[in-house]
Amino acid sequence: MGLPPQLDAIIQRAEKVTLPGGVVGKVCKVLIVACLSIAAIACALRIMWVSVLALAFIFLLVFVLLWKLINFANKNPAAALLEGAEFLVHEQTHLGMKGIPLLENPAPHKSPTGSTEMTVEETAKASLPDTNP
Amino acid sequence: MPKSFYIIYIKSKPGVMHSQVETKMNAAVDWFRINNDFYVVYTTSDEEKWQARLLPLVNPNGSLFVCKLDTTHYGGWLTEDFWKWFQGKII
């Protein structure tokens, strides 16, 4: 037996919703599964006081966890939303200057003289330790 | 007022947005960000003034180091964008 068209449309729209990665995404997924599990158990038992308790527990769990998540995301937005590798990339060098907050395509790295390789003399000089007069 | 280069290392305290740091940096004549925590600043202000500007963003759990640069001797390996910016101001 097929689902009513309205419910089908809702489910299709819900499938397009994606949760962010990082801590926020993972905790939200766990929260959704926990709430659905508690609701399923309460429905299966069909006992009034169990249903009320389950509702109260879901409300408390969601309220407390979301409060803590929002505080964490506020203070650490990158860690909250990015997955491990993405977070590491985000923490890497971001070149910028006044008026251009992010240099999207920075020029290649060079020495101040414009050279891209060390000369033989420079290599030889570098191998000598500091002198301590 | 003569202009000088300063290096500023700033690790802001939790809750401070990157945009707040750069709003303060915009008080300089010019600046170049080498990485998220490290700036080379071209400024008429001294280290005390920069400390006063940035301390609210780091106290108590962040870090701050402000030091005047001697530009008579320098070297390294950075993007050409930086060298153009830096050397353009030394001359």
Backbone of each chain as ProteinMPNN parsed JSONL, in Angstrom:
{"seq_chain_A": "MGLPPQLDAIIQRAEKVTLPGGVVGKVCKVLIVACLSIAAIACALRIMWVSVLALAFIFLLVFVLLWKLINFANKNPAAALLEGAEFLVHEQTHLGMKGIPLLENPAPHKSPTGSTEMTVEETAKASLPDTNP", "coords_chain_A": {"N_chain_A": [[0.852, -1.199, 0.0], [0.696, 2.13, -0.969], [2.192, 5.284, 0.137], [0.348, 8.163, 1.382], [0.034, 10.971, -0.884], [0.788, 13.497, 0.212], [2.395, 12.863, 2.412], [4.397, 11.464, 1.151], [5.573, 13.5, -0.344], [6.546, 15.089, 1.699], [8.443, 13.401, 2.845], [10.217, 13.176, 0.72], [11.165, 15.777, 0.542], [12.398, 15.959, 3.004], [14.473, 14.203, 2.678], [16.253, 15.684, 1.221], [17.361, 17.413, 2.984], [20.373, 18.169, 4.479], [22.576, 17.466, 7.07], [25.113, 19.379, 8.705], [28.659, 18.534, 8.793], [31.19, 17.486, 11.151], [31.24, 17.999, 14.758], [28.689, 18.978, 15.393], [26.989, 17.956, 13.363], [27.235, 15.175, 13.759], [26.316, 14.803, 16.42], [23.699, 15.701, 16.157], [22.634, 13.764, 14.441], [22.762, 11.489, 16.094], [21.033, 12.337, 18.076], [18.593, 12.485, 16.692], [18.176, 9.792, 16.018], [18.045, 8.701, 18.598], [15.758, 9.982, 19.629], [13.77, 9.01, 17.867], [13.916, 6.297, 18.446], [13.144, 6.21, 21.156], [10.56, 7.183, 20.891], [9.446, 5.179, 19.291], [9.549, 2.966, 21.006], [7.848, 3.841, 23.049], [5.457, 4.061, 21.622], [5.076, 1.392, 20.935], [4.63, 0.145, 23.378], [2.3, 1.303, 24.291], [1.375, 2.423, 26.726], [0.046, 4.828, 28.84], [1.471, 6.43, 30.828], [4.064, 5.778, 30.273], [4.358, 6.807, 27.721], [4.072, 9.548, 28.273], [6.26, 9.962, 29.946], [8.302, 9.316, 28.172], [8.016, 11.35, 26.275], [8.62, 13.571, 27.879], [11.277, 12.985, 28.512], [12.494, 13.0, 25.979], [12.109, 15.694, 25.331], [13.684, 16.94, 27.308], [16.235, 15.867, 26.787], [16.728, 16.769, 24.136], [16.562, 19.559, 24.495], [18.647, 20.148, 26.358], [20.962, 19.104, 25.067], [20.957, 20.485, 22.583], [21.233, 23.095, 23.479], [23.805, 23.026, 24.583], [25.23, 22.352, 22.263], [24.825, 24.605, 20.625], [26.133, 26.572, 22.092], [28.756, 25.567, 21.965], [29.205, 25.617, 19.188], [29.057, 28.317, 18.753], [31.364, 29.277, 19.972], [33.357, 27.8, 18.766], [33.255, 27.667, 15.736], [34.421, 26.496, 13.405], [35.399, 23.969, 14.233], [33.006, 22.9, 15.0], [31.522, 22.493, 12.695], [33.098, 21.37, 10.673], [34.522, 18.383, 9.28], [37.167, 16.172, 10.441], [39.512, 16.149, 8.612], [38.848, 18.26, 6.921], [38.791, 20.311, 8.787], [41.468, 20.472, 9.466], [42.562, 21.355, 7.055], [41.293, 23.808, 6.914], [42.538, 25.108, 9.013], [45.007, 25.599, 8.032], [47.405, 27.665, 6.24], [46.114, 30.828, 5.491], [46.386, 33.215, 3.36], [46.31, 36.745, 3.323], [45.517, 40.279, 2.971], [45.355, 43.791, 3.875], [42.326, 45.036, 2.815], [42.093, 42.989, 0.991], [40.896, 40.39, 2.158], [41.202, 37.633, 1.735], [43.505, 35.981, -0.121], [42.878, 34.504, -2.957], [44.161, 33.094, -5.056], [47.161, 32.811, -4.475], [50.471, 33.883, -5.465], [53.225, 31.754, -6.515], [55.55, 30.375, -4.07], [58.628, 31.988, -3.251], [62.09, 33.023, -2.846], [63.234, 36.159, -1.338], [64.738, 37.356, -3.356], [63.682, 36.345, -5.557], [64.454, 33.915, -6.449], [64.18, 30.343, -6.942], [65.629, 28.261, -6.142], [68.366, 27.131, -4.106], [71.703, 28.406, -4.271], [74.958, 26.925, -4.942], [76.838, 28.026, -3.242], [75.189, 29.07, -1.223], [74.075, 26.743, -0.185], [76.348, 25.521, 0.844], [77.099, 27.382, 2.782], [74.938, 27.187, 4.534], [75.298, 24.745, 5.737], [77.149, 25.142, 7.685], [77.591, 25.463, 11.216], [76.306, 27.841, 13.748], [78.535, 30.456, 14.86], [80.112, 30.912, 17.995], [81.169, 33.437, 19.65]], "CA_chain_A": [[0.0, 0.0, 0.0], [1.555, 3.309, -1.098], [1.996, 6.365, 1.115], [-0.448, 9.273, 0.85], [0.916, 11.881, -1.638], [1.361, 14.578, 1.028], [3.463, 12.286, 3.237], [5.476, 11.148, 0.226], [6.246, 14.767, -0.681], [7.293, 15.533, 2.899], [9.623, 12.536, 2.991], [11.158, 13.538, -0.359], [11.806, 17.05, 0.915], [13.26, 15.694, 4.173], [15.687, 13.516, 2.213], [17.178, 16.676, 0.659], [17.979, 18.156, 4.088], [21.627, 17.543, 4.894], [23.121, 18.037, 8.299], [26.538, 19.661, 8.537], [29.584, 17.564, 9.376], [31.772, 17.902, 12.423], [30.582, 17.594, 16.004], [27.254, 19.335, 15.333], [26.303, 16.993, 12.499], [27.218, 13.844, 14.378], [25.438, 14.821, 17.595], [22.308, 15.825, 15.665], [22.216, 12.444, 13.931], [22.542, 10.634, 17.267], [19.823, 12.87, 18.739], [17.42, 12.089, 15.898], [17.996, 8.346, 16.182], [17.615, 8.46, 19.987], [14.355, 10.418, 19.762], [12.923, 8.07, 17.124], [13.917, 5.023, 19.189], [12.311, 6.382, 22.363], [9.174, 7.315, 20.423], [9.01, 3.86, 18.809], [9.328, 2.12, 22.185], [6.64, 4.363, 23.725], [4.286, 3.678, 20.792], [4.911, -0.06, 20.971], [4.108, -0.257, 24.694], [0.923, 1.82, 24.392], [0.976, 2.717, 28.119], [-0.044, 6.29, 28.907], [2.501, 7.084, 31.621], [5.331, 5.556, 29.561], [4.381, 7.78, 26.621], [4.308, 10.885, 28.836], [7.662, 9.978, 30.401], [9.153, 9.321, 26.976], [7.934, 12.714, 25.727], [9.364, 14.469, 28.782], [12.691, 12.655, 28.382], [12.921, 13.504, 24.668], [12.176, 17.165, 25.421], [14.844, 17.3, 28.14], [17.451, 15.475, 26.055], [16.901, 17.68, 22.986], [16.805, 20.926, 24.986], [19.981, 20.257, 26.96], [22.016, 18.869, 24.066], [20.984, 21.583, 21.604], [21.79, 24.279, 24.177], [25.271, 22.849, 24.657], [25.75, 22.381, 20.887], [24.812, 25.991, 20.139], [27.228, 27.261, 22.787], [30.018, 25.077, 21.414], [29.326, 26.108, 17.812], [29.294, 29.76, 18.86], [32.748, 29.523, 20.361], [34.269, 27.064, 17.878], [32.441, 27.366, 14.542], [35.102, 25.594, 12.462], [35.409, 22.619, 14.804], [31.621, 22.422, 15.109], [30.908, 22.138, 11.414], [33.976, 20.688, 9.729], [35.045, 17.071, 9.609], [38.571, 16.219, 10.853], [40.455, 16.561, 7.561], [38.432, 19.603, 6.487], [39.182, 21.231, 9.84], [42.916, 20.658, 9.358], [42.789, 22.201, 5.883], [40.838, 25.148, 7.285], [43.494, 25.705, 9.931], [46.257, 25.884, 7.334], [47.677, 29.047, 5.861], [45.174, 31.63, 4.719], [47.036, 34.491, 3.104], [45.397, 37.861, 3.085], [46.095, 41.586, 3.231], [44.344, 44.813, 4.122], [41.574, 45.291, 1.591], [41.866, 41.693, 0.328], [40.965, 39.488, 3.313], [41.633, 36.284, 1.371], [44.159, 35.88, -1.427], [42.341, 33.245, -3.464], [45.177, 32.392, -5.851], [48.44, 33.466, -4.22], [51.573, 33.548, -6.364], [54.062, 30.693, -5.93], [56.544, 30.779, -3.083], [59.984, 32.242, -3.747], [62.932, 33.765, -1.904], [63.057, 37.595, -1.604], [65.401, 37.754, -4.599], [62.922, 35.778, -6.671], [64.994, 32.615, -6.869], [63.414, 29.198, -6.45], [66.57, 27.223, -5.701], [69.568, 27.641, -3.429], [72.948, 28.259, -5.038], [75.935, 26.025, -4.298], [77.434, 28.776, -2.115], [74.18, 29.164, -0.147], [73.954, 25.411, 0.417], [77.567, 25.293, 1.625], [77.033, 28.283, 3.944], [73.876, 26.704, 5.438], [75.731, 23.544, 6.451], [78.028, 25.524, 8.79], [76.842, 25.845, 12.426], [76.534, 29.199, 14.243], [79.774, 30.654, 15.622], [79.817, 31.406, 19.339], [82.4, 34.141, 20.037]], "C_chain_A": [[0.883, 1.242, 0.0], [1.228, 4.362, -0.061], [1.092, 7.428, 0.51], [0.476, 10.281, 0.183], [1.547, 12.968, -0.774], [2.55, 14.063, 1.838], [4.673, 11.962, 2.374], [6.294, 12.396, -0.115], [7.101, 15.246, 0.494], [8.573, 14.719, 3.043], [10.666, 12.887, 1.934], [11.896, 14.822, -0.023], [12.783, 16.825, 2.073], [14.56, 15.022, 3.754], [16.724, 14.498, 1.673], [17.891, 17.461, 1.758], [19.262, 17.441, 4.494], [22.134, 18.235, 6.146], [24.603, 18.312, 8.082], [27.38, 18.556, 9.166], [30.046, 18.033, 10.726], [30.939, 17.42, 13.598], [29.077, 17.841, 15.929], [26.478, 18.301, 14.532], [26.158, 15.641, 13.166], [26.275, 13.796, 15.577], [23.976, 14.92, 17.175], [21.79, 14.483, 15.165], [21.901, 11.503, 15.095], [21.254, 11.046, 17.978], [18.556, 12.419, 18.013], [17.132, 10.607, 16.099], [17.481, 8.029, 17.587], [16.15, 8.826, 20.161], [13.408, 9.455, 19.059], [12.812, 6.743, 17.867], [13.002, 5.112, 20.399], [10.837, 6.451, 21.961], [8.617, 5.964, 19.982], [8.689, 2.937, 19.979], [8.039, 2.53, 22.886], [5.384, 3.969, 22.962], [4.008, 2.207, 20.912], [4.256, -0.498, 22.276], [2.649, 0.191, 24.896], [0.444, 1.963, 25.838], [1.103, 4.219, 28.301], [1.157, 6.91, 29.605], [3.874, 6.897, 30.985], [5.468, 6.575, 28.428], [4.697, 9.178, 27.143], [5.762, 11.015, 29.285], [8.617, 10.082, 29.214], [9.187, 10.714, 26.353], [8.774, 13.687, 26.553], [10.864, 14.247, 28.624], [13.258, 13.176, 27.063], [13.091, 15.016, 24.724], [13.43, 17.597, 26.178], [16.156, 17.041, 27.4], [17.756, 16.475, 24.932], [17.281, 19.074, 23.468], [18.24, 21.086, 25.493], [21.083, 20.125, 25.906], [22.102, 19.996, 23.039], [21.559, 22.851, 22.223], [23.304, 24.212, 24.202], [25.903, 22.932, 23.265], [25.856, 23.818, 20.375], [25.935, 26.778, 20.807], [28.578, 26.859, 22.218], [30.243, 25.642, 20.007], [29.624, 27.608, 17.792], [30.767, 30.063, 19.116], [33.735, 28.88, 19.39], [33.559, 26.678, 16.579], [33.106, 26.372, 13.597], [35.058, 24.159, 12.973], [34.004, 22.034, 14.835], [31.109, 21.871, 13.785], [31.79, 21.275, 10.506], [34.366, 19.309, 10.23], [36.544, 17.192, 9.867], [39.518, 16.762, 9.804], [40.137, 17.964, 7.06], [38.9, 20.635, 7.503], [40.671, 21.523, 9.749], [43.235, 21.562, 8.17], [42.417, 23.641, 6.214], [41.859, 25.855, 8.153], [44.813, 26.048, 9.252], [46.305, 27.338, 6.863], [46.56, 29.674, 5.045], [45.796, 32.99, 4.546], [45.992, 35.56, 2.856], [46.122, 39.158, 3.349], [44.973, 42.587, 3.41], [43.647, 45.12, 2.799], [41.291, 44.031, 0.799], [41.97, 40.624, 1.408], [41.4, 38.07, 2.976], [42.228, 36.318, -0.036], [43.804, 34.521, -2.014], [43.39, 32.441, -4.223], [46.532, 33.053, -5.643], [49.502, 32.997, -5.197], [52.432, 32.472, -5.703], [55.085, 31.256, -4.947], [57.909, 30.956, -3.724], [60.794, 32.846, -2.615], [62.747, 35.257, -2.223], [63.697, 38.054, -2.908], [64.687, 37.181, -5.813], [63.414, 34.408, -7.094], [64.192, 31.478, -6.253], [64.314, 28.062, -5.998], [67.748, 27.866, -4.998], [70.778, 27.441, -4.337], [73.869, 27.31, -4.272], [76.551, 26.714, -3.081], [76.485, 28.842, -0.938], [74.057, 27.833, 0.57], [75.154, 25.14, 1.315], [77.549, 26.123, 2.909], [76.052, 27.746, 4.987], [74.34, 25.512, 6.261], [76.646, 23.885, 7.625], [77.206, 25.903, 10.013], [77.121, 27.297, 12.798], [77.888, 29.259, 14.936], [79.407, 31.272, 16.956], [81.059, 32.1, 19.89], [82.562, 34.221, 21.55]], "O_chain_A": [[1.732, 1.395, 0.878], [0.156, 4.357, 0.542], [1.053, 7.596, -0.708], [1.61, 10.444, 0.632], [2.704, 13.331, -0.985], [3.58, 14.73, 1.942], [5.818, 12.15, 2.787], [7.523, 12.361, -0.17], [8.216, 15.738, 0.316], [9.643, 15.26, 3.323], [11.864, 12.894, 2.219], [13.095, 14.946, -0.269], [13.857, 17.424, 2.115], [15.607, 15.225, 4.367], [17.919, 14.203, 1.66], [18.909, 18.104, 1.5], [19.243, 16.253, 4.816], [22.111, 19.462, 6.244], [25.276, 17.573, 7.363], [26.889, 17.753, 9.96], [29.402, 18.859, 11.373], [30.064, 16.565, 13.463], [28.285, 17.001, 16.357], [25.431, 17.825, 14.971], [25.087, 15.035, 13.14], [25.516, 12.839, 15.727], [23.113, 14.286, 17.78], [20.648, 14.109, 15.433], [20.888, 10.804, 15.076], [20.484, 10.196, 18.425], [17.574, 12.022, 18.641], [15.988, 10.212, 16.324], [16.592, 7.194, 17.753], [15.385, 8.075, 20.767], [12.355, 9.119, 19.599], [11.741, 6.137, 17.912], [12.191, 4.22, 20.648], [9.977, 5.853, 22.608], [7.463, 5.64, 20.261], [7.692, 2.216, 19.958], [7.236, 1.681, 23.271], [4.374, 3.593, 23.557], [2.851, 1.793, 20.985], [3.424, -1.406, 22.283], [1.876, -0.471, 25.588], [-0.71, 1.676, 26.156], [2.127, 4.814, 27.964], [1.798, 7.808, 29.06], [4.75, 7.749, 31.134], [6.543, 7.132, 28.202], [5.485, 9.909, 26.542], [6.413, 12.032, 29.042], [9.598, 10.825, 29.243], [10.245, 11.201, 25.954], [9.525, 14.504, 26.019], [11.637, 15.206, 28.603], [14.359, 13.725, 27.026], [14.081, 15.559, 24.234], [14.147, 18.5, 25.748], [17.059, 17.878, 27.388], [18.88, 16.958, 24.796], [18.196, 19.699, 22.933], [18.949, 22.02, 25.119], [22.014, 20.929, 25.86], [23.198, 20.414, 22.666], [22.288, 23.594, 21.565], [23.997, 25.181, 23.892], [26.978, 23.51, 23.1], [26.856, 24.196, 19.765], [26.613, 27.567, 20.15], [29.446, 27.706, 22.01], [31.342, 26.091, 19.681], [30.348, 28.099, 16.926], [31.333, 30.993, 18.542], [34.845, 29.384, 19.22], [33.292, 25.5, 16.344], [32.436, 25.5, 13.045], [34.718, 23.241, 12.228], [33.827, 20.822, 14.711], [30.355, 20.899, 13.759], [31.28, 20.534, 9.666], [34.523, 19.086, 11.431], [37.137, 18.221, 9.541], [40.249, 17.72, 10.058], [41.041, 18.76, 6.805], [39.355, 21.715, 7.126], [41.1, 22.662, 9.927], [44.091, 22.441, 8.274], [43.127, 24.576, 5.845], [42.031, 27.069, 8.046], [45.654, 26.723, 9.846], [45.373, 28.115, 7.066], [46.12, 29.121, 4.037], [45.753, 33.827, 5.448], [44.942, 35.314, 2.264], [47.226, 39.151, 3.894], [43.806, 42.297, 3.145], [44.294, 45.423, 1.797], [40.346, 43.999, 0.01], [43.025, 40.01, 1.562], [41.919, 37.367, 3.843], [41.546, 36.641, -1.008], [44.367, 33.502, -1.613], [43.488, 31.227, -4.043], [47.012, 33.774, -6.518], [49.455, 31.873, -5.696], [52.381, 32.292, -4.486], [55.435, 32.436, -4.985], [58.305, 30.197, -4.609], [60.256, 33.148, -1.55], [62.171, 35.596, -3.257], [63.251, 39.034, -3.504], [65.035, 37.487, -6.954], [62.85, 33.8, -8.004], [63.601, 31.626, -5.183], [63.837, 27.028, -5.53], [68.087, 29.018, -5.267], [70.873, 26.455, -5.068], [73.605, 26.943, -3.127], [76.762, 26.096, -2.038], [76.901, 28.691, 0.211], [73.948, 27.793, 1.795], [75.007, 24.6, 2.412], [77.929, 25.645, 3.978], [76.309, 27.84, 6.187], [73.838, 25.287, 7.363], [76.904, 23.031, 8.473], [76.206, 26.606, 9.871], [78.035, 27.921, 12.258], [78.346, 28.277, 15.519], [78.478, 32.076, 17.032], [81.905, 31.462, 20.518], [83.544, 34.781, 22.036]]}, "seq_chain_B": "MPKSFYIIYIKSKPGVMHSQVETKMNAAVDWFRINNDFYVVYTTSDEEKWQARLLPLVNPNGSLFVCKLDTTHYGGWLTEDFWKWFQGKII", "coords_chain_B": {"N_chain_B": [[54.402, 60.951, 11.603], [56.761, 58.34, 11.692], [56.712, 55.36, 9.706], [56.663, 51.901, 10.526], [57.589, 48.397, 10.406], [55.896, 45.777, 12.006], [55.794, 42.57, 13.559], [53.01, 40.598, 14.374], [51.846, 38.191, 16.416], [48.939, 36.56, 17.046], [46.743, 34.771, 18.957], [43.596, 34.496, 19.391], [41.238, 34.718, 22.134], [38.815, 32.137, 23.069], [35.681, 32.454, 21.424], [36.086, 34.865, 20.218], [35.753, 36.306, 17.086], [37.326, 35.875, 13.874], [36.998, 38.046, 12.232], [36.787, 40.147, 14.006], [39.39, 40.438, 14.916], [40.639, 41.295, 12.583], [39.361, 43.66, 12.118], [40.52, 45.236, 14.09], [43.149, 45.1, 13.144], [42.939, 46.615, 10.88], [43.368, 49.158, 11.697], [45.958, 49.703, 11.22], [48.369, 51.118, 8.906], [48.829, 49.432, 6.783], [48.583, 45.863, 6.236], [49.678, 42.41, 6.211], [48.585, 39.136, 6.079], [50.137, 36.284, 7.058], [49.687, 33.742, 8.078], [46.813, 32.264, 9.754], [47.236, 33.201, 12.338], [49.28, 35.008, 12.297], [50.648, 38.09, 11.537], [52.089, 40.592, 9.436], [52.662, 43.887, 9.969], [52.257, 47.2, 8.856], [52.875, 50.216, 10.156], [52.138, 53.256, 12.032], [51.922, 53.218, 14.683], [53.133, 52.234, 17.962], [54.501, 49.363, 19.831], [53.209, 49.331, 22.264], [50.787, 50.555, 21.82], [49.653, 48.765, 20.012], [49.47, 46.556, 21.616], [47.609, 47.464, 23.455], [45.429, 47.731, 21.778], [44.893, 45.097, 21.006], [44.846, 43.458, 23.221], [42.274, 43.165, 24.568], [41.164, 41.17, 22.97], [42.53, 38.896, 23.504], [43.037, 38.465, 26.187], [41.593, 36.475, 28.755], [42.604, 33.967, 27.875], [44.001, 33.784, 25.497], [46.813, 34.405, 23.212], [49.464, 36.733, 22.647], [51.878, 38.428, 20.748], [53.921, 41.086, 20.054], [56.191, 42.683, 17.991], [58.773, 44.8, 16.921], [60.022, 45.005, 13.603], [63.225, 44.554, 12.185], [64.11, 45.596, 9.205], [66.372, 45.609, 7.714], [67.738, 43.328, 7.3], [66.642, 40.419, 5.9], [64.992, 37.4, 4.897], [63.801, 34.314, 3.389], [60.963, 32.197, 2.51], [58.337, 32.702, 0.813], [55.087, 33.535, -0.562], [55.125, 35.285, -3.661], [53.472, 37.454, -3.676], [53.607, 38.439, -1.09], [56.339, 39.302, -0.964], [56.396, 41.351, -2.863], [54.648, 43.165, -1.685], [55.958, 43.692, 0.743], [58.6, 44.49, 0.007], [57.974, 46.631, -1.55], [57.289, 48.537, 0.28], [59.533, 48.934, 1.819], [61.309, 50.155, 0.157]], "CA_chain_B": [[54.91, 59.79, 12.35], [57.398, 57.379, 10.78], [56.043, 54.057, 9.644], [57.548, 50.763, 10.784], [56.988, 47.067, 10.313], [55.819, 44.975, 13.227], [55.131, 41.264, 13.453], [52.029, 40.375, 15.432], [51.283, 36.851, 16.551], [47.74, 36.654, 17.889], [45.836, 33.638, 19.095], [42.543, 35.16, 20.165], [40.564, 33.875, 23.126], [37.599, 31.519, 22.537], [34.525, 33.333, 21.28], [36.43, 36.033, 19.397], [35.709, 35.966, 15.668], [38.464, 36.321, 13.091], [36.682, 39.372, 11.689], [37.078, 41.135, 15.051], [40.844, 40.647, 14.903], [41.023, 42.07, 11.402], [38.863, 45.03, 12.316], [41.583, 45.92, 14.839], [44.325, 45.192, 12.271], [42.689, 47.671, 9.894], [43.867, 50.435, 12.227], [47.304, 49.883, 10.669], [48.451, 51.709, 7.558], [48.652, 48.274, 5.913], [48.969, 44.619, 6.887], [49.673, 41.209, 5.387], [48.392, 37.97, 6.914], [50.935, 35.173, 6.558], [48.756, 32.66, 8.342], [45.66, 32.73, 10.533], [47.616, 33.819, 13.618], [50.532, 35.746, 12.15], [50.494, 39.247, 10.654], [53.128, 41.617, 9.323], [51.862, 45.109, 9.995], [52.971, 48.439, 8.498], [52.085, 51.038, 11.066], [52.751, 54.4, 12.712], [51.755, 52.986, 16.123], [54.191, 51.415, 18.554], [54.058, 48.073, 20.379], [52.289, 49.556, 23.39], [49.474, 50.861, 21.257], [49.111, 47.525, 19.448], [49.104, 45.708, 22.739], [46.355, 47.997, 24.0], [44.345, 47.454, 20.811], [44.61, 43.676, 20.817], [44.712, 42.735, 24.497], [40.894, 42.72, 24.847], [40.809, 39.999, 22.176], [43.308, 37.719, 23.908], [42.982, 38.284, 27.633], [42.726, 35.861, 29.453], [43.04, 32.635, 27.438], [44.684, 33.818, 24.202], [48.236, 34.755, 23.225], [49.781, 37.895, 21.814], [53.277, 38.845, 20.717], [54.091, 42.217, 19.132], [57.627, 42.96, 17.961], [59.182, 45.635, 15.778], [60.896, 44.304, 12.666], [64.385, 45.191, 11.572], [63.97, 45.177, 7.814], [67.642, 45.72, 6.965], [68.145, 41.959, 6.98], [65.504, 39.512, 5.855], [65.061, 36.323, 3.916], [62.726, 33.358, 3.623], [60.309, 31.486, 1.407], [56.927, 33.065, 0.904], [54.471, 33.892, -1.825], [55.626, 36.504, -4.314], [52.57, 38.555, -3.278], [54.144, 39.045, 0.115], [57.597, 40.024, -1.229], [56.045, 42.6, -3.574], [54.052, 44.063, -0.695], [56.978, 44.022, 1.737], [59.709, 45.235, -0.591], [57.411, 47.883, -2.035], [57.206, 49.489, 1.378], [60.883, 49.207, 2.324], [61.915, 51.122, -0.775]], "C_chain_B": [[55.57, 58.8, 11.382], [56.674, 56.039, 10.84], [57.077, 52.954, 9.85], [56.791, 49.475, 10.532], [56.986, 46.43, 11.701], [55.319, 43.589, 12.843], [54.189, 41.141, 14.635], [51.572, 38.932, 15.347], [50.085, 36.974, 17.492], [46.916, 35.385, 17.809], [44.711, 34.142, 19.994], [41.866, 34.185, 21.116], [39.313, 33.273, 22.512], [36.432, 32.506, 22.51], [34.806, 34.565, 20.454], [36.49, 35.606, 17.937], [36.943, 36.534, 14.959], [38.243, 37.743, 12.57], [36.953, 40.468, 12.724], [38.568, 41.453, 15.106], [41.206, 41.558, 13.735], [40.445, 43.472, 11.421], [39.915, 45.852, 13.07], [42.819, 46.124, 13.956], [44.151, 46.328, 11.266], [43.046, 49.068, 10.402], [45.269, 50.729, 11.696], [47.229, 50.563, 9.307], [48.204, 50.595, 6.531], [49.053, 47.024, 6.683], [48.929, 43.496, 5.879], [49.555, 40.034, 6.331], [49.175, 36.814, 6.316], [50.276, 33.851, 6.905], [47.725, 33.149, 9.34], [46.037, 33.473, 11.805], [48.747, 34.825, 13.487], [50.382, 36.846, 11.103], [51.802, 40.031, 10.596], [52.374, 42.927, 9.103], [52.745, 46.304, 9.669], [52.208, 49.564, 9.178], [52.861, 52.237, 11.588], [52.651, 54.241, 14.231], [52.891, 52.126, 16.656], [53.6, 50.166, 19.207], [53.073, 48.258, 21.525], [50.879, 49.808, 22.878], [48.825, 49.598, 20.68], [48.695, 46.568, 20.552], [47.767, 46.165, 23.315], [45.186, 47.693, 23.072], [43.919, 45.999, 20.867], [44.398, 42.907, 22.12], [43.279, 42.317, 24.822], [40.487, 41.464, 24.089], [41.543, 38.736, 22.64], [43.227, 37.44, 25.405], [41.661, 37.636, 28.035], [43.319, 34.612, 28.801], [43.747, 32.607, 26.091], [46.149, 34.151, 24.365], [48.479, 35.915, 22.29], [51.27, 38.174, 21.891], [53.403, 39.914, 19.654], [55.564, 42.605, 19.16], [57.972, 43.764, 16.707], [60.173, 44.863, 14.919], [62.065, 45.168, 12.222], [64.41, 44.71, 10.123], [65.265, 45.309, 7.011], [68.142, 44.341, 6.564], [66.916, 41.065, 6.999], [65.726, 38.447, 4.791], [63.877, 35.403, 4.13], [62.145, 32.779, 2.35], [58.815, 31.718, 1.539], [56.391, 33.396, -0.485], [55.021, 35.21, -2.36], [54.75, 37.711, -3.956], [53.105, 39.254, -2.043], [55.378, 39.848, -0.225], [57.322, 41.36, -1.935], [55.512, 43.622, -2.578], [55.124, 44.602, 0.252], [58.051, 44.931, 1.142], [59.24, 46.568, -1.149], [57.371, 48.948, -0.961], [58.589, 49.839, 1.938], [61.534, 50.282, 1.47], [61.263, 52.464, -0.519]], "O_chain_B": [[54.983, 58.462, 10.354], [56.113, 55.647, 11.863], [58.219, 53.064, 9.403], [55.563, 49.442, 10.454], [57.951, 46.538, 12.458], [54.52, 43.444, 11.918], [54.523, 41.53, 15.754], [50.992, 38.502, 14.35], [50.227, 37.449, 18.618], [46.457, 34.982, 16.74], [44.862, 34.204, 21.214], [41.921, 32.971, 20.92], [38.784, 33.816, 21.542], [36.228, 33.282, 23.444], [33.876, 35.249, 20.027], [37.193, 34.657, 17.59], [37.52, 37.534, 15.386], [39.18, 38.537, 12.48], [37.309, 41.589, 12.362], [38.957, 42.602, 15.317], [41.996, 42.489, 13.893], [40.996, 44.377, 10.794], [40.17, 47.009, 12.737], [43.459, 47.175, 14.005], [45.137, 46.936, 10.849], [43.032, 50.037, 9.644], [45.716, 51.876, 11.721], [46.187, 50.583, 8.652], [47.48, 50.779, 5.553], [49.78, 47.11, 7.673], [48.263, 43.58, 4.847], [50.327, 39.926, 7.284], [48.907, 36.403, 5.187], [50.304, 32.924, 6.097], [47.748, 34.314, 9.737], [45.257, 34.285, 12.303], [49.137, 35.439, 14.481], [50.041, 36.587, 9.948], [52.529, 40.121, 11.586], [51.565, 43.056, 8.184], [53.868, 46.398, 10.164], [51.057, 49.843, 8.842], [54.092, 52.238, 11.587], [53.225, 55.033, 14.979], [53.531, 51.386, 15.909], [52.393, 49.928, 19.157], [52.194, 47.42, 21.728], [49.903, 49.322, 23.448], [47.623, 49.379, 20.83], [47.694, 45.86, 20.436], [46.902, 45.346, 23.623], [44.076, 47.428, 23.533], [42.73, 45.692, 20.787], [43.826, 41.817, 22.109], [43.076, 41.207, 25.313], [39.567, 40.761, 24.508], [41.209, 37.632, 22.21], [43.339, 36.29, 25.83], [40.625, 38.202, 27.684], [44.438, 34.228, 29.14], [44.065, 31.531, 25.584], [46.677, 34.183, 25.477], [47.799, 36.071, 21.275], [51.857, 38.159, 22.973], [53.046, 39.696, 18.496], [56.126, 42.832, 20.231], [57.53, 43.455, 15.6], [61.046, 44.161, 15.429], [61.91, 46.353, 11.924], [64.699, 43.543, 9.857], [65.268, 45.146, 5.791], [68.888, 44.205, 5.594], [66.228, 40.972, 8.016], [66.561, 38.602, 3.9], [63.025, 35.684, 4.973], [62.737, 32.855, 1.274], [58.123, 31.02, 2.28], [57.147, 33.518, -1.448], [55.337, 36.125, -1.599], [55.226, 38.846, -3.934], [53.072, 40.48, -1.94], [55.469, 41.002, 0.193], [57.952, 42.372, -1.627], [55.878, 44.796, -2.621], [55.189, 45.8, 0.525], [58.369, 45.988, 1.686], [60.011, 47.526, -1.217], [57.415, 50.14, -1.266], [58.782, 50.93, 2.474], [62.208, 51.184, 1.968], [61.598, 53.449, -1.177]]}, "name": "protein", "num_of_chains": 2, "seq": "MGLPPQLDAIIQRAEKVTLPGGVVGKVCKVLIVACLSIAAIACALRIMWVSVLALAFIFLLVFVLLWKLINFANKNPAAALLEGAEFLVHEQTHLGMKGIPLLENPAPHKSPTGSTEMTVEETAKASLPDTNPMPKSFYIIYIKSKPGVMHSQVETKMNAAVDWFRINNDFYVVYTTSDEEKWQARLLPLVNPNGSLFVCKLDTTHYGGWLTEDFWKWFQGKII"}
